[in-house]
Amino acid sequence: MKSFAKLLFVSVVVLASACKDTFLDEKPYSSYTPVTLNDSLGFEAQLVGLYNHTSTIFSWADQQGWPSVWQVGTDVANATANQQGIEIPYYNYAQLTSTDGAAARTWNRSYIMVNLSNIIINGAESPSLTGISAGGKNKISAEAKFFRAYAYNTLATCFGGVPLLTQALTGPKTDFVRAPIEDVNKQIVDDLTFAIANLPDIDNVKSNAKGKLYGRANKFMAMQLLGEVYLRMGKPDLAEAQLGAIISSGKFKLVKSRYGLKAGSPGDYYSDMFVYGNQRRVQGNTEAIWVLEQENPSTVVGGITDNPQQRRVWGAAYHNVQGMALSDSTGGRALGRLRLSNWVLYGLYKPGDIRNSQYNIRRRYVYNDPTKPATYGKPVPYTGTDTLFNIAPHTTKWYQFDPNDTFGYAMVKDFILMRLGETYLLMAEAQVKQGKLEAAAASINTLRERAFPGYPAVGKVSAADMTLDFVLDERARELIGEENRRMTLMRTKTLVERANRLNANNPVNPIRGLTEKNLLMPIPLTEIQLNKDAVLAQNPGY
């Protein structure tokens, strides 16, 4: 038997190890395993599985506070009184220990991705594979190497130097050691360089009967990731070259006009990008570089891998207010597990910034339940702690409503993982770090001209404004609710200073115990304990 019951980093349970009788030695014909990676169909199935696995990183519902882990306790958000649990050590940092569930999940998902990628890469590079051309093998390896680099970049950002694996695990291994961060970075750069050279242009991705598969890997995805990696490595000149090539390619354009399903409804062109049915390139999103596409499982079997909780975490629990009914215009049912920080709500945006419009950050509700005529159509007043939970101001980017599922346990929506707006922000960061302040201001102003329609001079910045802090502020304005804020601040080594300076005044679940050790997460204790034949060193302070 060649199938895996469960893959963990240190302990790989291979059913074959327990099956000694020859009558159990099956030859699989209907499933794709390393044994069947001998034709294009087998590799295609394995490659599609990488996207499926990536989805599990974002769709985990066993711990509903998972999306909060990457936002609360930073500069942009706080946990409300309705926190779920897994996020607690990420604002009360004294509780962040080596037994932390979020760190373990991050490690687990990343190393599963590494192993899945290695199976494909090793198979494509095998001398025994003769039925696929050299160019075909390179394309297969390039797609898998993008995902291996994606996983290792997460590991490097969150944990530092980690064990480096380039061969698929086929049995138990208990002698892992941490590689120097320089070696991990080199592997990431090598993988992405290969991916850029061998992945298709976005206009040349694979097609099926419904058209081009824009959700599949393209070279610009690898270029954007490589630009971010170079920034983390302290090589801003190399980052600028990658990011500039994306911008100058002409393949992507900032969204500056209404489009899509709700173009005729109240809203603006920035909010159009996040409407369900507008997020993909094929749906009109001209700045989409990588969109992880999901489908409604009621119409597409297996359309989502679990039950994504982003809407429930980011939205407000307005259904607790008498006179409020669940609806499309209010974004569906949410639980208000996090709240935007006072800095974001009251200090971040200038007047006129479209990213702070009522269509992008909701600050007010109107009673919408027609069965309550005494209040119907009137503004909902703020009372008591409402602004902290029930009708807390929030981003609308995760709004999604299915009239056939008003309870809305799962969010059925795509994940925009890379878009041109972030490319300009990464470019500005690279330019600031080189002292190219005029160029950095020009990069930022490209976004701010879009953000201040009709009077861009109000939002225009100069070289004198350009600092890393300003770029990080602008990332919050542009990418609130989209970026993994914790990883951004860990990557730039600014988490401690910015969180303590900008978000120390939350009245509920304030930040406590944040120190420099929290620039990395703890290595999961279970991995250290299972690694009985070598020392898997813990990060300092844990």
N, C-alpha and C positions, 0 to 999 in steps of 0.2 A: 504494500500500500504506500503510495507516494504522496498522499494529501497531508496537509498540516492541520492538526486540531486547533492549535493556537500558536501564534508567534509572539514571543517576548524577546527582548533584547538579549538577555543573558541565558534565558532558559527557553530553548526551542523544542517544543514537544513534537517529535516526529513519530507518528503512529507506527511507522515501519520498524522502529526500534523494539516495539513490543510484539511484533507479528513475525514469528519464526517459521510457522508452517507454510509449506510451499503452496497449499491450496489458497492461501490468502494473498499470494503475489499476483495481483491483478494488473492487467495492462489497460490503462484508461484510454477510452476512445471519445468520451463525451464531455471531458473536462480538460481545461488547459492547465498544465503543470510543467515544471522544467522538462519532464519526459517528452512532452508533446510540443516543445518549442523547436519545431523542425520545418515549419512552413509559415507563410505570411499570415494565415488565419490565426495560428497560435500566438504569434507575436502581437497581432492586432488586438486580440482579446486581452492579453496581458497589459498592453499599453492603455487600453480603455480602463482597465482596473486601477491604474494609477490615478486617474481622475476620480474614480469612485472612492478610492482611499482618501484623496485630498478632501473630498466632501465630508468625510467623517471628522475631519479636524474642525469644521465649522458647524456641523449639525448635531453635535453631541447633546443629548437631552437628559441622560441619567443624572447629570449635575446641571440644573437649569441656570445656575449662576456662572457657567463657563464663559460666556461672552464678557461678563463683568470683570473676570480676572485680569483682562488685558486693558482695562480702562480705569477702574476705581483705584484710589490710592496714587493716581498720577496727578497731573495738573488739570485734567479735563473733566473728571467725574468722581462721584462719591457713591457709596452704597447707601440705599435707603433703609428704612426700618423693615422693608420686605426683602432683605438679602436672603439668599438661599443657603449659603454655607461655604461652598468651595472658594468663594471670593474673600472670605474674612481675613485670611493671612496676607491679603494684598492691599489692605488698608491698615490692619493691625499687624504690622510687620513683625512684632515680637513673637507671633504665633507661626511665622514662616519657618518650618523646620524640614529636615530631610525626609519626613514622612508625608509631606504635602502632596495632596492629590492632583493639583494642577501641574506641578512640576513632573510628577510621574506620568501624567497623561501626555504632556508635551514630549517627553523622552520616548515614550512608547510609540506614539503616532509617527514620530520622526524616524525612529529606527526600523519600524515596519516599512516605511517608505523607502528607506535605504536598501533594505533587503529585497523588496519587490523590484526595485530598480536594478539591483545587482543581478537578480535572476535573468532579467531581460538583457542587460549589457553582456553578461557572461555568455548567454546563449547566442547573441548576435555575433560575438567575437570568437565563437568556437570554430576551430578548423573543420569540424565535422559538418558544419552547416554549409551545404553546397547548393541548395535550391533557390537562394536569394542572391542577387547581384551585390557587388561591393558597395555601390551607391545605396541600394536598398538597406543593407546592413547598417550603413552610416546613419541613415535617417532613423532607423529603429533605435540605434544607440543614442542618437542626439536627443530624441524625445525622452528617453529614460534618464539620460545624464542631466537634463534640465531638472527633473524631479529629484534626482539624488542631490544636486546642488541646492535645490530649494529646501530639502530636508536638512542638509548640513549647515546651511545658512541660519536656519532656525536654531539648530543645536549650538552653533558657535555664538550666536547673539545671546542666547539664554543661559548657556552653561560655560562658554569659553572653549578651551581645548577638550576634545572628547575622543573616544575610541574611533579609529578610522577604519572603515571596512570597504573594500572594493570587490570582495568575492562573496557570493551568496552563502549564507549559513545553511548547512544541510544536516546539522546535528548539534548537540549541546556543546557550548564553549564557555569555559569558566575562568579564563585567564586574560581578560581584556585589560588594557592599560590606556590611559589618556594620551593622545597624541598632542604635541605642541600646537598651539593655535596657528602658528605659521604653516604647519603641514596641512591642517584642516583647510585653511584659506587657499593654499596652493591647489588642493584637490578641487575645491569649489571653482576656482578660476579656470583650471584645466577643463573641467566638465562644461562650464558655460562657454568657454572659447570654442570647444568642439561643437556645442549645440548651436552657437551662432553661425558657424561655418556650414552646418548641415541641416538645420531646420529650414522650412520653407518661409518665404515672404508671406505676410498675412493674406495677400491676394492669391497665393498659390497653395493654401492649405487644402486638405482632402475635401472631397465633396461626396454627398450621397443624393438620394432621390429628392431631398428637400432643399438642396443647395450646398453652399460651402460650409464646412464645419469650423466656423470661426472660434469655437471654444477649444479647439485643439492647439497644441503648442506651435508657436511661430517664433522666428528669430528675434523679434522685437521684445518678446517676453524675456528671453535670455539676456538681451542687452540691458533691459531695465533692471533685472535682478543683478547683473554684473556691475552696473553702475552703483547700486546700493552697497554691494559687497566691497567695492573699491573704496567707498566712503567709510565704511566700517574699518577697513584696513589702513586708513590714513593716506590714501592715494587719490586725492581729489582730481588731479590732472587726468588720470586714466578714467575716472568716473565721468568727467565732463565729456570726454571723447565718445563714450558709449551713449550718453544721454543726448548729446548734440546730434548724433547720427539718427536717433529716433525722431527728434524734432524736425530735422532737415529732410527726412525721408519723404515728407509730404503724404504719408499714408494715414495720418491722423489729424483731426482738427478739433479745437475746442468747440463745444456746443454753445452757440450764441443766438439761436433762434428756436422758437417753439417747434416741437415735432411730436409725432407719435399719437398714442391712444387718447390722450387728454389735452391735445393741443388747443382744442376749442373750449376747454373748461378753465375756470380760474386757476392760475398757477404762473409759473415763469419757466424760462428755458433751462435754468439750473435744476429746478425740481423735476423737470421732465426726464432727466437722466435716471431718476430713481423710481419711476413709475413701473410697476410690474407689467411687463410686455414692451418696455422701452429700453431695457438695459443692454441688450446685445447689439453688436455691430450690424447684424442683419435687420435689426429693428429700428435702426436710425441713429444709434449712439456712435458718433464719429470719433469719439476720443477713447473708446474701449480698446485696450490692448490685450487684456486677459479677463474674460468673464467666465466664472465657473458656473455652468448652466445647470439649473435644477428644473424639475417638472412636478406638476401636481400628481401625486400618486393615485388619486382617484381616477385620473384619465391615462396616466402612463405608469404601468407597474414598475416599482423600483425607482420612481422619479426623484426621490430624495432618500438618503441613506439612513436618516434617523428623523428627529423632529427639531429642526433649528429653532432656537429660542431668541433670536435677535430682536424681533418685534416686541416680544413680551418683556425683554430686559430693558430696551431703550425707550419704549413708549410709556405713557402715564396710565395709571389705573383708574381712568375716568369712569369706568363702569360702576365704581363704588359710589358715585355721586347720583343721588336721586334726580331723575329727569334726564339722564344721559343714557342713550341707547347705542349699542354697538352698530357701527356703520362703516361704509367704505370711506366716506369723507373724514371720519375720525381715525382711520387707519387700522380698524380691527381691534381685537381684544389684546390689551397689554397689562403688565403687572407692575411696572415701575420699579424694577429691581435696582436701577441706578438712576442718578440725577446728575445732569450737567452741573459743573462747578459754578460757583458765583462768578469766578473770573471769566468763564466762557459766557455766561448769561448777561453779565452786566459790564464787563470791561474789555471784551475782545474785539467787538465789531464797531466800526464807524457807522454813523447814520447813512443810509442809502446802499449799504452792502447787500446785494441780492441774496447772498448766502445766509443772511439773517432775516430774510423776508418771512412773512407769516406762512408761506408755503414750504419753507425749509426748516425753520425752528418755530414750532407752535407754542404760543404763549397764552392763548385765550381759547375758551370754548363757549359755544352757545348751546343752551338746552335744546336737544333734538328729539326728545321722545314725545310724539304727538298724543300719546295717551295721558300726558300730564299737561293739559291746556293752560294751567295757571302759570307755568314757567316756560312753556314751549316758545322758542325763538328769542328768549332773553339771554343776555350774557350771564355766564356762570361766575359768580363772585368768588374771590379767594377768601377762604376763612381758615383760621387756625393754621394747621400744618399742611394745607392742601398743596402749596407750592413745592413741598418736599416729596410728595408721593402721588396723591390722587390726580391732580391736574398740574403736575410739575412741568415747566417748559422743557421741550425735548426736540430732538431731531426727528424729522418725518421720513428719513431715508429708508426706514424699515417698514413703513406702512404697507399692509397687504391684507385684504379682506376677501374671504370666500363666503358668499351668502349661503352656501350649502354646509358650511362649517363655522357657524358664528362663534362657537367657543374658541376655536382657533388655537389648539394646542401647538401645532406646528406652523412655522412660517414657510410658505411656498414662494420662494423668490430667489433670483440669481444673486451670486456674490461677485461684485465688481472688484477684482483683486489688483488690477493695474489699469490706470488710465492716464491720459496725457496730462491732466492737471497735476498729477504727482510727478510726472517727468520734469516739468518746469520747476517744481519745488526741489527735487533732488539736484537739478542743474544749478539752481541758485545756491544751494548748500555747497556744492563743489566749487563754485566760483568764490563764495565768501571765504572758504578755507584756503584759497589761493591768493586772497587779497584782491580779486578782480571785482571790486565793489560796484563799479558802473555796470558791468555785465550782469552781476547778480540783481541789481535794481531793475534792469531791463527784463530779466526773466520773471521777476515778481510782478512787474507792471503788465506783462502779458496776461497774467491771471487777473489782475485788479482792473484792467480795462474791461474784462468780461464781467467782473463782479459789480462794477459801478456803471450800469447802463445809462447812457444819456449824458453823464457828467463824470467821465473817468478821471478828470483832473483832481476831483475830491479825494480819490483813493491813490493817486500817484505817489510813489515813494522815490527817494533819491539815494545816491551812494552813501550818504551820511547815515541813513537809516539801517544800512546793511550790517547785521551781526547774525551769528548763529541763532541767538535768541529770537530775533525777528523772523527768521525763516521758520523756526519751530512754531512761533505764534501763527504764521501764515498757514502752516500745515494744519493747525487746528481749525482755522477758519474754513479752509478748503475741504479738509478730509475728515471732519468730525463725524463719528459714527462709521467711518470706513476703515481708517488705518488702525493697525494694532498699535495703540499709543504707547503701551508699555515697552514694546520692542523698539519703537523709534527712540524713546528716551534712554533705554538701555544701550542701544547702538551708539548714540551720541554722547553717552556718559553724563547726561543732564537730569536723570530721573530725580535724584535726591534734591538738588538745588531747586529745580522748577516746582516739584510737588510741594516742598516745604514753603517756598516763597509764594506760590500762587494759590495754593489750595489747603491752607492750614486752618481755615475758619469755618469748616462745615459743622453745623449744629448737631448732625446725626452721624454717627460712625466716623469721627474725624481720623485723619492720618496719625498713626502713632508708631514710634520706633523705627522710622525709616533711616537707614544708614548706608554707607558706601558698600557694605557687603551685599546689599540688595540690588546692585548693578548686575549681579548674576543670580540665577536660581540655584537651589540646592540640588546636588546629584541625588536621585532617589535612593533612599536607604536600602530598599529591597535589591537594587542592582548591585550595590556595594557588598551586601551580605551574600548574594548568590555567586558572586565572582570570587570563589574560594581559592583559586590557584594563582591569583595575582592581586596587587593592590590597585583598586579603582579609587583614586584620591578624591576626597570631598572638597568642595569649594570653601575658601576661608570663611570662618565665622559661623558655619553650620555644623 
